[in-house]
Every structure is written in C-alpha cells, then in structure tokens.
C-alpha cells in the first residue's frame, strides 16, 4: 500500500515541452527532479512521508540503497532529517538520504559528516545536441541481462554476499513500474557478447538514460559511445527532454558533455554503510 507523500507545489507540468535551443524559463531542473521523484514513488511498494520529502522502501531489495532511501528537498534542520533516516531506515543495514536542492545539500553536509555519512555530489545533465541518426540499440529482457548485472555487482562489491548481489541484480525488476516506458538496451561485441547496456525510462514527455555499464573485458572499444548514440536517437524521438545523472567527481560526466549533454543543476546524497 503506497502512502501519499507530501506534494511539491513548485513542480511544473513535465509534459509541457521545453523550448528548443535551451531553457530560457529555467524550469528544466524542476522537471527533471519531479521525474526522479515520480519514478521513485511509482516503483516503491511503500512510500512514507518524512519532513521535507518522502522515503521509499522495498523489502524485496533490502540491500539496495537506491530502493530504500529518503528524498528531501526542503527544510532547514539537518537534525530532523537525520532522525527521520534512523526511524524509517532503522531495519536496514545502511542509510541513504538524497537532497534534491543544491543549497540545502551543501548546508546539510557538515551535520551529516559529523553523523558518519559520506557525501556524494551528482550532476543533472540535459541533452542539448542534435539527435543522432543511427539505428536503435537492441532491446534485452531482464532475464538475459541478469548474468551481466550479477557480474558487474560482484566486481564492484567483491566482499558482499551472494544474497545481496542477487538483490542488487534483480532490483531492475522494480524499475519496470517507474515509468510508462522502461527498456533495457545494449550493444554486442563482434563475437556476440553483450558489451554494454543501459536503461531507458520515458514518462510524460521526459526521458532518462540510466545505469550505463560496459563489461570490463570490452572497455576501451567504443561500445559505450555507440550505445549512447543509439539511446539518444530513441529517446529524442520519444521525449522533448532527455537527461541523465552523473557523478560530479567521476570522468563519465566529461564523456556525456562531449556527446551534447549540459549541466543544469546538482543534487547531493549522504550515505552511511
């Protein structure tokens, strides 16, 4: 049973088209953030109101930070949010609080650091380039992708148990409920192996590209670029606004910029294992 969360009164209509050539009204960040919040709400079995936002909980994937977290965007007291995280995520072995306001995230950072949280900064990037004219990438079922997802998580988290790895791989099942259109796309290497894969979410005129992963054995051969061009061809044909979220401290954001993405805002995540 999903509990209605506190609405965001400033959220614009995501279906309204963004003017070509940019965002003169400055509403793209709000559209992107409302998409992300809506995606989190729709895929979560439980949504719990918290001060300044809401929390999502999914017992099927208890090991997944992204499926069990707080999302907040208003308020002035980080102590209130820290208390809510302890209360709502008390049964989880981790804590994750996403702050969807750059000023608020920076203001909260000292209190969260004192409480033992790691601070991660993310960049919201919107596609500003010309839509590529290339064939769409191959669509894969989740069952086909599962071996690759397990392998990728095992490489990232070598000390984590098999049950947690399985949860992290299978959490993509919940993504199917997050948007009207959810697809798993990929490109193959010359020998037929799946070389790179990513998710595409489309909902009410907005599209997100997410979870781009290139298999270690196929890196450095242009597979990620080929997949991104295919995703952009498909996404721009289906949505008026195409975006992704990148780690502010990692090199892929420069790769996305070369493909035509531009930064429009920043969000913050506070994580404690």
Residue frames as qw, qx, qy, qz and C-alpha x, y, z in Angstrom:
[[0.000, 0.890, 0.456, 0.000, 0.00, 0.00, 0.00],
 [0.447, 0.283, 0.000, 0.848, 1.52, 3.32, -1.07],
 [0.216, -0.743, -0.430, 0.466, 1.09, 6.25, 1.29],
 [0.346, 0.855, 0.178, 0.343, 0.68, 9.63, -0.46],
 [0.594, -0.178, -0.152, 0.769, 3.78, 11.76, 0.04],
 [0.039, -0.762, -0.179, 0.621, 3.95, 15.49, 0.56],
 [0.610, 0.681, 0.317, 0.251, 3.44, 17.16, -2.86],
 [0.445, -0.221, 0.130, 0.858, 5.95, 19.54, -4.35],
 [0.266, 0.809, 0.413, -0.324, 3.87, 22.67, -5.09],
 [0.042, 0.760, -0.328, -0.559, 6.57, 24.15, -7.29],
 [0.487, -0.042, 0.797, 0.354, 6.73, 21.17, -9.65],
 [0.364, 0.401, -0.282, -0.792, 5.91, 22.12, -13.26],
 [0.885, 0.284, 0.215, -0.301, 3.94, 20.04, -15.71],
 [0.480, -0.399, 0.676, 0.392, 6.55, 17.54, -17.02],
 [0.592, 0.443, 0.641, 0.207, 4.52, 17.03, -20.20],
 [0.226, 0.945, 0.057, -0.230, 4.90, 20.66, -21.25],
 [0.821, 0.378, 0.031, 0.426, 7.56, 20.87, -23.97],
 [0.458, -0.643, 0.091, 0.607, 10.85, 22.60, -23.27],
 [0.424, 0.866, -0.061, -0.256, 11.63, 25.27, -25.88],
 [0.882, 0.294, 0.040, 0.367, 14.18, 24.23, -28.48],
 [0.429, 0.663, -0.200, 0.579, 17.66, 25.60, -28.06],
 [0.224, 0.235, -0.593, 0.737, 17.74, 25.69, -24.28],
 [0.366, -0.577, -0.712, 0.163, 15.76, 26.52, -21.19],
 [0.114, 0.476, -0.022, 0.872, 15.09, 30.28, -21.11],
 [0.561, -0.619, -0.138, -0.532, 12.50, 29.92, -18.35],
 [0.029, 0.485, -0.755, 0.441, 14.87, 27.91, -16.15],
 [0.782, -0.204, 0.219, -0.546, 12.34, 25.16, -15.47],
 [0.737, 0.294, -0.604, -0.074, 14.32, 22.14, -16.67],
 [0.140, 0.285, -0.820, 0.476, 15.81, 21.36, -13.23],
 [0.525, -0.031, 0.479, -0.703, 12.34, 21.25, -11.66],
 [0.833, 0.246, -0.228, -0.440, 11.04, 18.98, -14.45],
 [0.566, 0.344, -0.737, 0.133, 13.99, 16.60, -14.03],
 [0.067, -0.217, 0.762, -0.607, 13.66, 16.47, -10.24],
 [0.690, 0.055, 0.273, -0.668, 9.92, 15.81, -10.42],
 [0.792, 0.295, -0.478, -0.241, 10.62, 12.98, -12.89],
 [0.366, 0.303, -0.810, 0.344, 13.12, 11.42, -10.48],
 [0.321, -0.104, 0.626, -0.703, 10.74, 11.75, -7.52],
 [0.785, 0.164, 0.003, -0.598, 7.86, 10.32, -9.50],
 [0.682, 0.325, -0.651, -0.068, 9.98, 7.42, -10.70],
 [0.117, 0.233, -0.825, 0.502, 10.98, 6.62, -7.12],
 [0.528, 0.001, 0.422, -0.737, 7.36, 6.78, -5.91],
 [0.798, 0.229, -0.213, -0.516, 5.90, 4.62, -8.65],
 [0.657, 0.283, -0.699, 0.022, 8.36, 1.77, -8.28],
 [0.019, 0.282, -0.759, 0.586, 8.29, 1.62, -4.47],
 [0.422, -0.404, -0.805, -0.103, 5.91, -0.74, -2.62],
 [0.393, -0.739, -0.451, 0.309, 5.98, 1.67, 0.33],
 [0.254, 0.541, 0.000, 0.801, 6.21, 5.47, 0.34],
 [0.481, -0.614, -0.505, 0.369, 6.48, 7.16, 3.73],
 [0.080, 0.914, 0.049, 0.396, 6.19, 10.93, 4.26],
 [0.662, -0.313, -0.248, 0.634, 9.18, 12.48, 6.08],
 [0.094, -0.862, -0.109, 0.486, 9.97, 16.12, 6.92],
 [0.037, 0.697, -0.399, -0.595, 10.79, 17.90, 3.66],
 [0.380, 0.368, -0.711, -0.464, 10.02, 14.97, 1.38],
 [0.927, -0.084, 0.043, -0.364, 9.39, 11.23, 1.50],
 [0.290, -0.456, 0.838, 0.069, 11.10, 7.86, 1.90],
 [0.807, 0.228, -0.374, -0.397, 10.83, 4.79, -0.34],
 [0.459, -0.385, 0.777, -0.195, 11.09, 1.24, 1.00],
 [0.810, 0.261, -0.389, -0.353, 11.26, -2.11, -0.78],
 [0.703, -0.448, 0.528, -0.163, 11.69, -5.22, 1.35],
 [0.940, 0.322, 0.102, 0.045, 12.42, -7.32, -1.75],
 [0.657, 0.501, -0.167, 0.538, 15.70, -5.48, -2.25],
 [0.529, -0.836, -0.112, 0.095, 16.66, -4.52, 1.29],
 [0.708, -0.281, 0.183, 0.621, 20.36, -4.44, 0.33],
 [0.397, 0.523, 0.348, 0.669, 19.75, -1.77, -2.32],
 [0.197, -0.349, -0.254, 0.880, 20.45, 1.76, -1.15],
 [0.123, -0.009, -0.365, -0.923, 18.57, 3.23, -4.11],
 [0.451, -0.373, -0.687, -0.430, 15.40, 1.31, -3.27],
 [0.572, -0.644, -0.472, 0.190, 15.47, 2.18, 0.44],
 [0.409, 0.071, -0.085, 0.906, 16.23, 5.85, 0.99],
 [0.008, 0.775, 0.407, -0.484, 14.96, 9.31, 1.89],
 [0.352, 0.425, 0.346, 0.759, 14.39, 12.03, -0.72],
 [0.180, -0.785, -0.389, 0.448, 14.13, 15.55, 0.67],
 [0.409, 0.458, 0.269, 0.742, 14.16, 19.00, -0.92],
 [0.168, -0.752, -0.046, -0.635, 13.04, 21.43, 1.77],
 [0.749, -0.611, -0.227, 0.118, 13.66, 22.26, 5.43],
 [0.150, 0.857, -0.339, 0.359, 16.43, 23.91, 7.38],
 [0.541, -0.599, 0.530, -0.259, 17.27, 21.49, 10.21],
 [0.538, 0.369, -0.747, -0.127, 19.51, 18.57, 9.21],
 [0.154, -0.189, 0.854, -0.460, 18.96, 17.01, 12.63],
 [0.694, 0.204, 0.321, -0.612, 15.29, 16.43, 11.81],
 [0.751, 0.449, -0.382, -0.297, 16.26, 14.61, 8.62],
 [0.242, 0.405, -0.855, 0.214, 18.91, 12.54, 10.38],
 [0.418, -0.048, 0.714, -0.560, 16.34, 11.47, 12.95],
 [0.780, 0.338, 0.063, -0.522, 13.86, 10.54, 10.21],
 [0.567, 0.483, -0.656, -0.124, 16.53, 8.44, 8.49],
 [0.016, -0.253, 0.897, -0.362, 17.13, 6.48, 11.68],
 [0.562, 0.132, 0.542, -0.610, 13.43, 5.94, 12.25],
 [0.770, 0.442, -0.049, -0.458, 12.45, 4.97, 8.70],
 [0.676, 0.491, -0.549, -0.015, 15.56, 3.02, 7.72],
 [0.479, -0.602, 0.549, -0.326, 16.14, 1.52, 11.16],
 [0.910, -0.036, 0.402, -0.091, 15.76, -2.07, 9.95],
 [0.750, 0.635, -0.127, 0.135, 18.14, -1.57, 7.05],
 [0.806, -0.302, 0.026, 0.508, 21.87, -2.07, 7.31],
 [0.418, 0.164, 0.188, 0.874, 22.51, 1.24, 5.59],
 [0.065, 0.778, 0.355, -0.514, 21.37, 4.85, 5.46],
 [0.351, 0.193, 0.447, 0.800, 20.90, 6.95, 2.32],
 [0.095, 0.786, 0.392, -0.468, 19.48, 10.48, 2.15],
 [0.419, 0.345, 0.434, 0.719, 19.15, 12.25, -1.20],
 [0.034, -0.696, -0.268, 0.665, 18.85, 16.03, -1.04],
 [0.482, 0.518, 0.547, 0.447, 17.40, 17.41, -4.26],
 [0.037, 0.990, 0.090, 0.099, 18.39, 21.01, -3.62],
 [0.674, 0.402, -0.276, 0.555, 21.99, 22.15, -4.12],
 [0.088, -0.649, 0.303, -0.692, 21.93, 24.89, -1.47],
 [0.787, -0.459, 0.135, -0.390, 20.28, 22.63, 1.08],
 [0.965, 0.064, -0.182, 0.177, 22.66, 19.77, 0.35],
 [0.482, 0.471, -0.355, 0.648, 25.70, 21.94, 0.96],
 [0.345, -0.598, 0.264, -0.674, 24.15, 23.34, 4.14],
 [0.912, -0.308, 0.036, -0.269, 23.40, 19.84, 5.46],
 [0.763, 0.404, -0.463, 0.201, 26.86, 18.43, 4.64],
 [0.075, 0.518, -0.647, 0.555, 28.63, 19.27, 7.96],
 [0.663, -0.258, 0.413, -0.568, 25.89, 17.70, 10.11],
 [0.965, 0.168, -0.080, -0.186, 25.80, 14.55, 8.02],
 [0.563, 0.515, -0.563, 0.318, 29.60, 14.27, 8.06],
 [0.217, -0.465, 0.616, -0.597, 29.54, 14.52, 11.87],
 [0.822, -0.079, 0.322, -0.463, 26.99, 11.67, 11.89],
 [0.540, -0.266, 0.774, 0.199, 29.33, 9.42, 9.88],
 [0.702, 0.601, 0.367, -0.109, 27.80, 9.86, 6.42],
 [0.462, -0.102, 0.481, 0.738, 29.80, 10.02, 3.18],
 [0.308, 0.714, 0.148, -0.611, 28.89, 12.89, 0.86],
 [0.473, 0.167, 0.680, 0.536, 28.30, 12.30, -2.86],
 [0.228, 0.598, 0.034, -0.768, 27.54, 15.09, -5.33],
 [0.523, 0.336, 0.733, 0.278, 25.65, 14.43, -8.56],
 [0.053, 0.323, -0.271, -0.905, 25.22, 16.48, -11.72],
 [0.566, 0.558, 0.560, -0.233, 21.93, 16.74, -13.60],
 [0.143, -0.336, 0.553, 0.749, 22.66, 16.86, -17.33],
 [0.610, 0.583, 0.388, -0.371, 20.23, 17.58, -20.18],
 [0.604, 0.149, 0.564, 0.543, 20.88, 16.71, -23.82],
 [0.147, 0.788, 0.040, -0.597, 21.41, 19.83, -25.95],
 [0.205, -0.332, 0.697, 0.601, 22.91, 18.28, -29.09],
 [0.580, 0.260, -0.385, -0.669, 21.42, 17.27, -32.42],
 [0.867, -0.068, 0.402, -0.287, 19.55, 13.96, -32.31],
 [0.203, -0.383, 0.826, 0.361, 21.75, 11.20, -33.78],
 [0.788, 0.326, -0.139, -0.503, 20.51, 9.39, -36.85],
 [0.135, 0.357, -0.924, 0.011, 21.56, 5.85, -36.04],
 [0.633, -0.236, -0.675, -0.298, 19.68, 2.56, -35.55],
 [0.621, -0.604, 0.190, -0.462, 18.13, 1.94, -32.15],
 [0.028, -0.443, 0.873, -0.203, 20.04, -0.37, -29.82],
 [0.517, -0.125, -0.828, -0.178, 18.97, -3.95, -29.26],
 [0.578, -0.480, 0.178, -0.636, 16.37, -4.50, -26.54],
 [0.370, 0.158, -0.891, 0.209, 17.09, -7.13, -23.90],
 [0.689, -0.554, -0.376, -0.278, 14.91, -8.87, -21.37],
 [0.396, -0.755, 0.410, -0.323, 15.84, -8.63, -17.72],
 [0.941, -0.195, 0.278, 0.004, 16.49, -12.37, -17.60],
 [0.786, 0.495, -0.039, 0.367, 19.05, -12.00, -20.38],
 [0.137, 0.807, -0.278, 0.502, 20.75, -9.17, -18.52],
 [0.744, -0.645, 0.064, -0.162, 20.86, -10.82, -15.10],
 [0.904, -0.080, -0.016, 0.420, 24.21, -12.63, -15.59],
 [0.431, 0.521, -0.045, 0.735, 25.84, -9.36, -16.66],
 [0.347, -0.775, 0.028, -0.528, 24.28, -7.48, -13.74],
 [0.877, -0.476, -0.006, 0.063, 25.48, -10.09, -11.26],
 [0.798, 0.143, -0.022, 0.585, 29.00, -9.98, -12.70],
 [0.183, 0.676, -0.032, 0.713, 29.11, -6.18, -12.60],
 [0.546, -0.740, 0.064, -0.387, 27.96, -6.03, -8.97],
 [0.933, -0.275, -0.022, 0.232, 30.33, -8.81, -7.96],
 [0.625, 0.355, -0.066, 0.692, 33.22, -6.84, -9.43],
 [0.084, -0.716, 0.045, -0.692, 32.10, -3.65, -7.66],
 [0.587, -0.563, 0.328, -0.480, 31.37, -5.33, -4.31],
 [0.587, 0.291, -0.756, 0.010, 33.70, -8.36, -4.05],
 [0.088, 0.128, -0.824, 0.545, 33.12, -8.79, -0.30],
 [0.578, -0.016, 0.187, -0.794, 29.31, -8.76, -0.39],
 [0.467, 0.008, 0.872, -0.147, 27.35, -12.00, 0.00],
 [0.076, 0.148, 0.825, 0.540, 25.54, -13.77, -2.81],
 [0.025, 0.677, 0.723, -0.131, 22.07, -12.87, -1.49],
 [0.031, -0.770, -0.088, 0.632, 22.83, -9.14, -1.59],
 [0.107, -0.289, 0.626, 0.716, 24.35, -9.45, -5.08],
 [0.083, 0.380, 0.874, 0.291, 21.20, -11.19, -6.27],
 [0.007, 0.788, 0.503, -0.356, 19.03, -8.43, -4.81],
 [0.079, -0.657, 0.201, 0.722, 21.12, -5.73, -6.47],
 [0.096, -0.061, 0.780, 0.615, 20.90, -7.51, -9.82],
 [0.013, -0.488, -0.853, -0.186, 17.17, -8.19, -9.59],
 [0.012, -0.585, -0.384, 0.714, 16.20, -4.72, -8.35],
 [0.064, 0.146, -0.476, -0.865, 15.84, -3.75, -12.00],
 [0.080, -0.440, -0.878, -0.172, 12.50, -5.59, -11.87],
 [0.089, -0.701, -0.498, 0.503, 11.12, -2.70, -9.82],
 [0.090, -0.349, 0.264, 0.895, 12.25, -0.20, -12.46],
 [0.023, 0.289, 0.808, 0.513, 9.55, -1.58, -14.76],
 [0.151, -0.746, -0.643, 0.082, 6.95, 0.18, -12.60],
 [0.333, -0.490, -0.124, 0.796, 8.77, 3.51, -12.53],
 [0.154, 0.414, -0.257, -0.859, 7.72, 4.92, -15.91],
 [0.763, 0.405, 0.165, -0.475, 5.24, 4.36, -18.69],
 [0.845, 0.486, -0.217, 0.040, 8.02, 3.01, -20.86],
 [0.470, -0.693, 0.545, 0.050, 11.04, 1.17, -19.45],
 [0.901, 0.409, -0.144, -0.010, 13.54, -0.64, -21.63],
 [0.638, -0.553, 0.443, 0.300, 16.87, -2.38, -21.24],
 [0.649, 0.748, -0.120, -0.066, 19.12, -1.67, -24.21],
 [0.651, -0.518, 0.459, 0.312, 22.53, -2.99, -25.22],
 [0.556, 0.704, -0.390, -0.208, 25.15, -3.41, -27.92],
 [0.968, -0.125, 0.188, 0.107, 27.14, -6.53, -28.71],
 [0.255, -0.657, 0.583, 0.405, 30.83, -7.04, -29.39],
 [0.443, 0.454, -0.610, -0.475, 31.99, -8.60, -32.65],
 [0.161, 0.124, -0.979, 0.031, 31.85, -12.08, -31.14],
 [0.476, -0.437, -0.637, -0.420, 28.26, -11.67, -29.99],
 [0.404, -0.333, -0.631, 0.573, 28.90, -10.95, -26.30],
 [0.136, -0.924, -0.330, -0.137, 26.88, -8.20, -24.65],
 [0.555, 0.263, -0.193, 0.765, 29.46, -5.40, -24.50],
 [0.006, 0.014, -0.312, 0.950, 27.49, -2.53, -22.93],
 [0.201, -0.576, -0.761, -0.221, 23.98, -2.00, -21.63],
 [0.024, -0.024, 0.273, -0.961, 21.81, 0.76, -20.14],
 [0.110, 0.572, 0.776, -0.242, 18.25, 1.57, -19.09],
 [0.032, -0.205, -0.290, -0.934, 15.87, 3.96, -20.83],
 [0.008, 0.533, 0.739, -0.412, 12.90, 5.42, -18.96],
 [0.040, -0.233, -0.350, -0.906, 10.26, 7.55, -20.71],
 [0.115, -0.583, -0.753, 0.282, 7.31, 9.16, -18.93],
 [0.065, 0.897, 0.383, -0.210, 5.08, 12.08, -19.93],
 [0.428, 0.884, -0.006, 0.187, 7.47, 13.62, -22.44],
 [0.187, -0.826, 0.523, -0.097, 10.64, 13.20, -20.38],
 [0.946, 0.158, -0.274, 0.073, 13.32, 10.53, -20.86],
 [0.410, -0.771, 0.485, -0.038, 16.15, 9.40, -18.60],
 [0.780, 0.367, -0.495, 0.104, 19.18, 7.33, -19.59],
 [0.548, -0.658, 0.412, -0.310, 20.47, 5.40, -16.59],
 [0.836, -0.277, 0.474, -0.008, 22.70, 2.52, -15.48],
 [0.657, 0.679, -0.322, -0.055, 25.16, 2.68, -18.38],
 [0.676, -0.507, 0.530, 0.078, 27.64, -0.18, -17.89],
 [0.638, 0.581, -0.485, -0.141, 30.38, -1.54, -20.15],
 [0.972, -0.220, -0.012, 0.082, 31.68, -5.03, -19.39],
 [0.428, -0.756, 0.391, 0.304, 35.30, -4.89, -18.21],
 [0.655, -0.061, 0.630, 0.413, 36.51, -7.20, -20.98],
 [0.437, 0.616, 0.513, 0.407, 35.03, -4.89, -23.63],
 [0.139, -0.913, -0.135, 0.359, 36.06, -1.46, -22.34],
 [0.249, -0.619, 0.392, 0.633, 38.02, 1.00, -24.44],
 [0.323, 0.099, 0.789, 0.514, 36.49, -0.09, -27.75],
 [0.179, -0.010, -0.260, -0.949, 33.77, 2.49, -28.26],
 [0.217, -0.384, -0.886, -0.141, 30.81, 0.36, -27.14],
 [0.109, -0.577, -0.548, 0.596, 29.55, 2.88, -24.60],
 [0.086, 0.383, -0.183, -0.901, 29.58, 5.68, -27.17],
 [0.213, -0.078, -0.786, -0.575, 27.75, 3.53, -29.73],
 [0.209, -0.489, -0.836, 0.134, 25.12, 2.63, -27.16],
 [0.060, -0.545, -0.325, 0.771, 24.67, 6.22, -26.03],
 [0.146, 0.211, -0.417, -0.872, 24.16, 7.43, -29.60],
 [0.269, -0.260, -0.858, -0.352, 21.53, 4.75, -30.14],
 [0.205, -0.541, -0.701, 0.418, 19.81, 5.64, -26.87],
 [0.005, 0.448, 0.063, -0.892, 19.80, 9.32, -27.80],
 [0.196, -0.009, -0.648, -0.736, 18.27, 8.55, -31.19],
 [0.318, -0.425, -0.840, -0.116, 15.47, 6.63, -29.50],
 [0.237, -0.528, -0.547, 0.605, 15.00, 8.98, -26.55],
 [0.020, 0.320, -0.086, -0.943, 14.84, 12.18, -28.60],
 [0.260, -0.157, -0.701, -0.645, 12.19, 10.61, -30.83],
 [0.429, -0.480, -0.765, -0.031, 10.02, 9.84, -27.79],
 [0.406, -0.719, -0.391, 0.407, 10.57, 12.82, -25.45],
 [0.217, 0.918, 0.068, 0.323, 11.04, 16.56, -25.51],
 [0.202, -0.822, 0.468, -0.253, 13.61, 16.47, -22.70],
 [0.926, 0.060, -0.341, 0.150, 16.34, 13.85, -22.29],
 [0.202, -0.821, 0.423, -0.327, 18.53, 13.77, -19.20],
 [0.834, -0.035, -0.502, 0.227, 20.89, 11.70, -17.11],
 [0.505, -0.841, 0.158, -0.112, 22.52, 11.92, -13.69],
 [0.745, 0.407, -0.384, 0.364, 26.31, 11.77, -13.42],
 [0.708, -0.531, -0.194, 0.422, 28.76, 11.60, -10.53],
 [0.091, 0.993, -0.070, 0.017, 30.27, 15.06, -10.16],
 [0.388, -0.739, 0.532, 0.141, 33.64, 13.58, -9.19],
 [0.721, -0.022, 0.656, 0.221, 33.95, 10.96, -11.92],
 [0.156, -0.304, 0.544, 0.766, 35.15, 11.14, -15.54],
 [0.258, 0.434, 0.821, 0.268, 31.94, 9.98, -17.33],
 [0.115, 0.834, 0.350, -0.411, 30.42, 13.43, -16.94],
 [0.037, -0.620, 0.422, 0.661, 33.05, 14.71, -19.42],
 [0.191, 0.070, 0.898, 0.391, 32.17, 11.86, -21.79],
 [0.174, 0.681, 0.704, -0.097, 28.50, 12.87, -21.61],
 [0.025, 0.799, 0.016, -0.601, 29.40, 16.52, -22.21],
 [0.110, -0.352, 0.673, 0.641, 31.19, 15.56, -25.42],
 [0.149, 0.334, 0.897, 0.248, 28.01, 13.80, -26.57],
 [0.099, -0.467, -0.372, -0.796, 25.99, 17.00, -26.14],
 [0.499, -0.664, -0.552, 0.070, 24.83, 16.97, -22.51],
 [0.120, 0.561, -0.207, 0.793, 24.94, 20.16, -20.44],
 [0.295, -0.241, -0.734, 0.562, 24.84, 20.58, -16.67],
 [0.241, -0.609, -0.331, -0.679, 21.64, 22.17, -15.35],
 [0.554, -0.662, 0.152, -0.481, 21.91, 21.53, -11.62],
 [0.338, 0.306, -0.833, 0.312, 23.31, 19.47, -8.77],
 [0.784, -0.482, -0.147, -0.361, 21.93, 17.18, -6.11],
 [0.013, -0.559, 0.743, -0.368, 23.52, 15.56, -3.07],
 [0.871, -0.212, -0.406, -0.176, 23.45, 12.10, -1.50],
 [0.227, -0.616, 0.632, -0.412, 24.55, 11.23, 2.02],
 [0.874, 0.037, -0.458, -0.158, 25.39, 7.57, 2.57],
 [0.310, -0.570, 0.685, -0.331, 26.34, 5.51, 5.60],
 [0.601, 0.124, -0.773, -0.160, 27.04, 1.79, 5.41]]
